[in-house]
Amino acid sequence: MGKIVAFIPARSGSKSIPNKNIKFFAGKPLIHWVINAALDCIYFDKVYVSTDGKEIQKIANQISNPKLKIIGRPKSTAEDSSTTESAMIDFASRFDFEDIVLIQATSPFLKSIDLDRGINKYLNNNFDSLISIVRQKRFIWSKNNELINPYNYSPEKRPRRQDFNGFFVENGAFYITSKKLLLKSNCRISGKISYYEMNQNSYFEIDEEIDWKIGENLIEKNNLNIPIKIKLFCTDVDGVLTDSGMYYTENGDELKKFNTRDGKGIEILKKHKIKTAIVTSENTSIVKKRGNKIGVDFIFQGIQNKLELVKKLCEEQKIKLSEVAFIGDDLNDLNLLKHVGFSACPSDAVDKIKNISDYICSKKGGDGCMREFAEKFIQD
């Protein structure tokens, strides 16, 4: 098998939706969705993001992975009139590879398993190129002046939906071809072209504002942003279970304000056989009392290295780190958020935490954000 690379072009001059590639979509920058899918694909030697935008470079670099490479995109390939092929050809002239998978940043429904299966089909058959498609069951008509004619069915024999094979539509998620054919044809696909069929939801490319709203609703409705079954739910305290406020009595006693909805969230998680843990760098009797009252399974205080603590807990409980969810709000949560299976933060978390979290709650810390995140894992 030759060297296969992922190529993600990301131009900074989007007109339909300004700064589209780095605008937050369903809790994280749009481009992060496809970068993460590509990094999890088993076939890629490298994942390249090609961009002319400094802010896009900065956002893409927030994902830490040795396979990820952020490269410059010449201005001549990033104009309004420039084609994606021009960026691909420039890339091919500068980098060594055998096959290239073009991945478009506007396809957040793309999953690593789609890439794995699509590339496997391409490599194990005599195809020159392969594209991702969805099957659409719509009746198409062609226009001839003021008259229209049926294009893909006969009105006299109108098929029932369940009997209609439909037709294939490019969803723009990914395209595969060889470097040799790309340079010969100057086109992303050529020769004998095959296909990989994706989920119908992936039909929506995020190009217009209406696509954005539909796409986010689909992800929220179908929990498409939750990749695995969670067995352990961990939460920080200050800034998550509380509002980060520091309250003191006249005698100097510290007070903390908790939200009763978060307590109910712990109850719901336990009901669904999901273990719960508080992991905080602070060490107060208030947290212990609150944790015991709402029935948290594990309470860890004074923890400076939260990732190592949770790794150890996973070993003891025979749980994978990928089966852990964690919600945190500040830099001391960063390492753990990067490594768990699913991460979240309150809406008022610091920007660096927002940029690497899988989900950003609509609620602030102390306002029920933990409950909001917990409900993502409940199936009924």
C-alpha positions as CSV (number, residue, x, y, z in Angstrom):
1,M,0.0,0.0,0.0
2,G,1.4,3.4,-1.0
3,K,1.4,6.5,1.0
4,I,-2.1,8.0,1.5
5,V,-2.7,11.5,2.7
6,A,-5.7,13.6,3.7
7,F,-6.0,17.0,2.2
8,I,-8.3,19.6,3.8
9,P,-8.4,23.0,2.0
10,A,-9.7,25.8,4.1
11,R,-10.0,29.2,2.5
12,S,-10.3,32.3,4.7
13,G,-12.5,34.4,2.4
14,S,-15.9,32.8,2.7
15,K,-18.7,35.1,1.5
16,S,-21.9,33.2,2.3
17,I,-21.0,32.7,6.0
18,P,-18.0,34.8,7.2
19,N,-15.2,32.8,8.8
20,K,-17.3,29.7,8.2
21,N,-14.4,27.2,8.6
22,I,-13.8,28.3,12.2
23,K,-17.3,29.3,13.3
24,F,-18.6,27.1,16.1
25,F,-20.9,24.4,14.7
26,A,-22.7,22.1,17.3
27,G,-20.1,23.0,20.0
28,K,-16.8,23.3,18.2
29,P,-15.2,25.0,15.1
30,L,-16.6,23.6,11.9
31,I,-13.2,22.5,10.6
32,H,-12.5,20.4,13.8
33,W,-15.2,17.9,12.8
34,V,-13.4,16.8,9.7
35,I,-9.9,17.1,11.1
36,N,-10.9,14.7,13.9
37,A,-12.5,12.3,11.5
38,A,-9.4,12.2,9.3
39,L,-7.0,11.8,12.3
40,D,-9.0,8.7,13.4
41,C,-8.9,7.1,10.0
42,I,-6.5,4.1,10.0
43,Y,-5.1,4.7,6.5
44,F,-3.6,8.2,6.7
45,D,0.1,8.9,7.1
46,K,-0.5,12.6,7.3
47,V,-3.5,14.9,7.5
48,Y,-2.8,18.3,5.8
49,V,-4.8,21.4,6.3
50,S,-4.1,23.9,3.6
51,T,-5.1,27.5,4.4
52,D,-4.3,31.1,3.6
53,G,-5.8,32.3,6.9
54,K,-3.8,32.8,10.1
55,E,-6.9,32.4,12.3
56,I,-7.7,29.1,10.6
57,Q,-4.1,28.0,11.2
58,K,-4.4,28.9,14.9
59,I,-7.8,27.1,15.3
60,A,-6.6,24.0,13.5
61,N,-3.4,23.9,15.6
62,Q,-5.5,23.6,18.7
63,I,-5.8,19.9,17.8
64,S,-2.6,18.3,19.0
65,N,-1.6,15.2,16.9
66,P,1.7,14.4,15.2
67,K,-0.2,13.3,12.1
68,L,-1.7,16.8,11.6
69,K,0.2,19.3,9.5
70,I,-0.9,22.9,8.8
71,I,0.5,24.2,5.6
72,G,0.2,27.5,3.7
73,R,-2.0,28.0,0.7
74,P,-0.7,30.3,-2.1
75,K,-2.9,33.3,-2.7
76,S,-3.3,32.3,-6.3
77,T,-5.3,29.2,-5.2
78,A,-7.4,31.0,-2.5
79,E,-9.2,33.7,-4.6
80,D,-12.9,33.8,-5.0
81,S,-12.5,32.4,-8.5
82,S,-9.9,29.7,-7.5
83,T,-10.8,26.1,-7.8
84,T,-10.2,23.4,-5.2
85,E,-8.2,21.6,-7.9
86,S,-5.7,24.5,-8.0
87,A,-5.0,24.0,-4.3
88,M,-4.7,20.2,-4.8
89,I,-2.3,20.6,-7.7
90,D,-0.1,23.0,-5.8
91,F,0.0,20.6,-2.9
92,A,0.8,17.7,-5.2
93,S,3.8,19.6,-6.7
94,R,5.3,20.1,-3.2
95,F,4.6,17.0,-1.3
96,D,5.3,13.3,-1.6
97,F,2.3,10.8,-1.6
98,E,0.7,8.2,-3.8
99,D,-3.0,8.7,-3.2
100,I,-4.9,11.8,-2.0
101,V,-8.2,12.0,-0.2
102,L,-9.8,15.5,-0.6
103,I,-11.9,16.2,2.5
104,Q,-14.1,19.3,2.6
105,A,-14.4,21.3,5.8
106,T,-18.1,21.9,5.1
107,S,-19.0,18.2,5.8
108,P,-19.2,17.8,9.6
109,F,-21.3,14.6,9.3
110,L,-18.2,12.7,8.0
111,K,-17.0,9.9,10.3
112,S,-13.7,8.1,10.4
113,I,-15.5,4.9,9.6
114,D,-16.7,6.4,6.3
115,L,-13.1,7.2,5.4
116,D,-11.9,3.8,6.4
117,R,-14.5,2.0,4.4
118,G,-14.3,4.3,1.4
119,I,-10.5,4.0,1.2
120,N,-10.7,0.2,1.7
121,K,-13.0,0.0,-1.3
122,Y,-10.8,2.2,-3.4
123,L,-7.6,0.2,-2.6
124,N,-9.1,-3.2,-3.1
125,N,-10.7,-2.7,-6.5
126,N,-9.5,-1.5,-9.8
127,F,-10.9,2.0,-9.5
128,D,-9.1,5.2,-10.5
129,S,-11.2,7.5,-8.3
130,L,-13.9,7.2,-5.7
131,I,-16.4,9.8,-4.4
132,S,-18.8,9.9,-1.4
133,I,-22.5,10.0,-2.2
134,V,-25.9,9.8,-0.7
135,R,-29.0,8.2,-2.2
136,Q,-31.9,10.6,-2.8
137,K,-35.4,9.4,-3.5
138,R,-36.8,12.4,-5.3
139,F,-38.5,12.7,-8.6
140,I,-36.5,14.9,-10.9
141,W,-37.8,16.9,-13.9
142,S,-35.9,18.7,-16.6
143,K,-37.0,22.1,-18.1
144,N,-37.6,22.7,-21.8
145,N,-38.7,26.3,-22.3
146,E,-42.0,26.5,-20.3
147,L,-42.5,22.7,-20.3
148,I,-40.9,20.1,-18.0
149,N,-40.2,16.5,-18.6
150,P,-39.7,13.6,-16.1
151,Y,-36.0,12.8,-15.8
152,N,-35.7,9.8,-13.5
153,Y,-39.1,8.1,-13.5
154,S,-42.3,7.6,-15.5
155,P,-45.4,9.4,-14.2
156,E,-47.6,6.6,-15.5
157,K,-45.7,4.1,-13.4
158,R,-44.9,6.3,-10.4
159,P,-43.1,4.0,-7.9
160,R,-43.7,3.8,-4.2
161,R,-40.9,5.3,-2.2
162,Q,-40.0,1.8,-0.8
163,D,-39.7,0.5,-4.4
164,F,-37.8,3.4,-5.8
165,N,-34.0,3.0,-6.0
166,G,-33.5,6.7,-6.1
167,F,-30.4,8.3,-7.5
168,F,-26.9,9.2,-6.3
169,V,-25.9,12.7,-5.3
170,E,-22.4,13.9,-4.4
171,N,-22.4,15.1,-0.8
172,G,-19.0,16.7,-1.0
173,A,-17.5,14.9,2.0
174,F,-14.5,13.2,0.3
175,Y,-12.9,12.4,-3.0
176,I,-10.1,9.9,-3.6
177,T,-7.7,9.7,-6.5
178,S,-4.0,9.1,-7.2
179,K,-1.4,11.8,-7.4
180,K,-0.5,10.6,-10.9
181,L,-4.1,11.0,-12.2
182,L,-4.6,14.3,-10.4
183,L,-1.6,15.8,-12.2
184,K,-2.5,14.3,-15.5
185,S,-6.2,15.3,-15.5
186,N,-6.1,18.4,-13.4
187,C,-9.3,17.1,-11.8
188,R,-10.1,15.7,-8.4
189,I,-11.7,12.6,-10.0
190,S,-11.0,10.9,-13.3
191,G,-10.9,7.5,-15.0
192,K,-13.0,4.7,-13.6
193,I,-15.0,6.3,-10.8
194,S,-16.7,4.4,-8.0
195,Y,-18.6,5.5,-4.9
196,Y,-19.0,5.1,-1.2
197,E,-22.6,5.6,0.1
198,M,-22.9,7.7,3.3
199,N,-25.8,8.3,5.7
200,Q,-28.6,10.5,4.3
201,N,-27.9,13.2,6.9
202,S,-24.5,13.8,5.3
203,Y,-26.4,15.3,2.3
204,F,-26.1,18.7,4.0
205,E,-23.0,20.6,3.2
206,I,-22.6,23.7,5.4
207,D,-22.5,26.4,2.7
208,E,-25.5,28.7,3.6
209,E,-27.0,29.8,6.9
210,I,-30.0,27.5,6.4
211,D,-27.6,24.5,6.1
212,W,-26.0,25.6,9.4
213,K,-29.3,25.5,11.3
214,I,-30.5,22.2,9.7
215,G,-27.1,20.6,10.3
216,E,-26.9,21.6,14.0
217,N,-30.5,20.4,14.6
218,L,-29.7,17.0,13.0
219,I,-26.6,16.5,15.1
220,E,-28.5,17.5,18.3
221,K,-31.5,15.3,17.4
222,N,-29.5,12.2,16.5
223,N,-26.7,12.6,19.1
224,L,-24.3,12.2,16.1
225,N,-21.6,14.1,18.1
226,I,-21.5,11.3,20.8
227,P,-19.3,8.6,19.5
228,I,-19.4,5.9,22.1
229,K,-21.2,4.6,25.2
230,I,-20.1,6.5,28.3
231,K,-19.5,4.4,31.5
232,L,-17.9,7.1,33.7
233,F,-19.0,10.8,33.9
234,C,-16.6,13.2,35.6
235,T,-17.1,16.8,36.5
236,D,-15.0,19.7,37.8
237,V,-16.5,21.9,40.6
238,D,-15.6,25.6,40.4
239,G,-17.0,27.1,37.2
240,V,-19.0,23.9,36.4
241,L,-21.1,22.9,39.5
242,T,-20.7,26.5,40.8
243,D,-20.6,29.9,39.1
244,S,-16.9,30.4,40.0
245,G,-17.9,33.0,42.5
246,M,-15.9,33.2,45.8
247,Y,-18.3,33.9,48.6
248,Y,-17.2,34.5,52.3
249,T,-19.1,35.2,55.5
250,E,-18.0,38.0,57.9
251,N,-16.1,35.3,59.8
252,G,-14.1,34.4,56.7
253,D,-16.0,31.1,56.1
254,E,-16.0,30.1,52.4
255,L,-19.4,29.5,50.7
256,K,-20.2,27.9,47.3
257,K,-23.4,28.1,45.3
258,F,-24.6,24.9,43.7
259,N,-27.5,24.2,41.4
260,T,-30.1,21.6,42.3
261,R,-30.6,20.6,38.7
262,D,-27.0,19.3,38.6
263,G,-27.8,17.1,41.6
264,K,-30.7,15.6,39.6
265,G,-28.3,15.1,36.7
266,I,-26.1,12.8,38.9
267,E,-29.2,10.9,40.0
268,I,-30.2,10.4,36.3
269,L,-26.8,9.2,35.4
270,K,-26.6,6.7,38.2
271,K,-30.1,5.4,37.3
272,H,-28.7,4.6,33.9
273,K,-25.7,2.7,35.3
274,I,-23.2,5.4,34.6
275,K,-20.6,6.0,37.4
276,T,-20.0,9.5,38.4
277,A,-16.9,11.4,39.8
278,I,-16.0,14.8,41.0
279,V,-12.4,15.7,40.1
280,T,-11.2,19.1,41.4
281,S,-8.0,20.8,42.3
282,E,-9.6,22.5,45.2
283,N,-10.0,20.8,48.6
284,T,-12.9,21.8,50.8
285,S,-15.4,20.1,53.1
286,I,-18.2,21.9,51.2
287,V,-17.5,19.8,48.1
288,K,-17.3,16.6,50.0
289,K,-20.7,17.3,51.7
290,R,-22.3,18.3,48.4
291,G,-20.9,15.2,46.6
292,N,-22.1,12.9,49.3
293,K,-25.5,14.5,49.4
294,I,-26.2,14.0,45.7
295,G,-24.6,10.5,45.6
296,V,-21.5,10.9,43.5
297,D,-19.6,7.6,43.3
298,F,-16.1,9.1,43.6
299,I,-14.9,12.4,45.0
300,F,-11.3,13.4,44.3
301,Q,-10.0,16.8,45.7
302,G,-6.7,18.5,45.6
303,I,-5.9,16.9,42.2
304,Q,-3.3,18.7,40.1
305,N,-2.9,16.1,37.4
306,K,-6.5,15.2,36.6
307,L,-5.6,13.0,33.5
308,E,-3.4,10.7,35.5
309,L,-6.0,10.4,38.3
310,V,-8.7,9.5,35.8
311,K,-6.5,7.0,34.0
312,K,-5.8,5.2,37.3
313,L,-9.5,5.2,38.1
314,C,-10.3,3.7,34.7
315,E,-7.8,0.9,35.4
316,E,-9.4,0.2,38.7
317,Q,-12.9,0.2,37.3
318,K,-11.9,-1.7,34.1
319,I,-13.1,1.3,32.0
320,K,-11.4,2.7,28.9
321,L,-10.5,6.4,28.8
322,S,-12.6,6.6,25.6
323,E,-15.6,5.6,27.7
324,V,-15.2,8.6,30.0
325,A,-17.1,12.0,29.7
326,F,-15.7,15.1,31.4
327,I,-16.9,18.6,31.8
328,G,-14.5,21.3,32.8
329,D,-14.1,25.1,32.3
330,D,-10.5,26.2,32.7
331,L,-6.9,25.5,31.8
332,N,-6.3,22.9,34.6
333,D,-8.9,20.8,32.9
334,L,-7.3,21.0,29.4
335,N,-5.3,17.8,29.4
336,L,-8.2,15.6,30.6
337,L,-10.6,17.2,28.2
338,K,-8.3,16.4,25.3
339,H,-8.1,12.7,26.2
340,V,-11.5,11.5,27.3
341,G,-14.1,10.0,24.9
342,F,-16.4,13.0,25.1
343,S,-15.7,16.4,26.5
344,A,-17.8,19.5,27.3
345,C,-17.6,22.9,29.0
346,P,-20.0,25.6,30.2
347,S,-20.9,28.4,27.9
348,D,-18.7,30.8,29.9
349,A,-15.6,28.6,29.9
350,V,-12.3,30.2,28.8
351,D,-11.8,30.2,25.0
352,K,-9.0,27.7,24.9
353,I,-11.3,25.2,26.6
354,K,-14.2,26.0,24.3
355,N,-12.0,25.4,21.2
356,I,-11.0,21.8,22.2
357,S,-14.3,20.6,23.8
358,D,-16.6,18.3,21.8
359,Y,-19.7,20.1,23.2
360,I,-20.3,23.6,24.6
361,C,-23.3,23.8,26.9
362,S,-25.9,26.5,26.4
363,K,-25.8,27.1,30.2
364,K,-23.1,28.8,32.3
365,G,-21.3,27.2,35.2
366,G,-23.5,26.9,38.2
367,D,-26.6,27.3,36.0
368,G,-27.3,23.6,35.3
369,C,-24.6,23.0,32.6
370,M,-23.6,19.7,34.1
371,R,-27.3,18.5,33.9
372,E,-27.4,19.7,30.3
373,F,-24.3,17.6,29.5
374,A,-25.5,14.6,31.4
375,E,-28.7,14.4,29.5
376,K,-26.7,13.8,26.3
377,F,-26.1,10.3,27.5
378,I,-29.6,9.3,28.3
379,Q,-31.4,7.2,25.7
380,D,-34.9,7.4,27.0
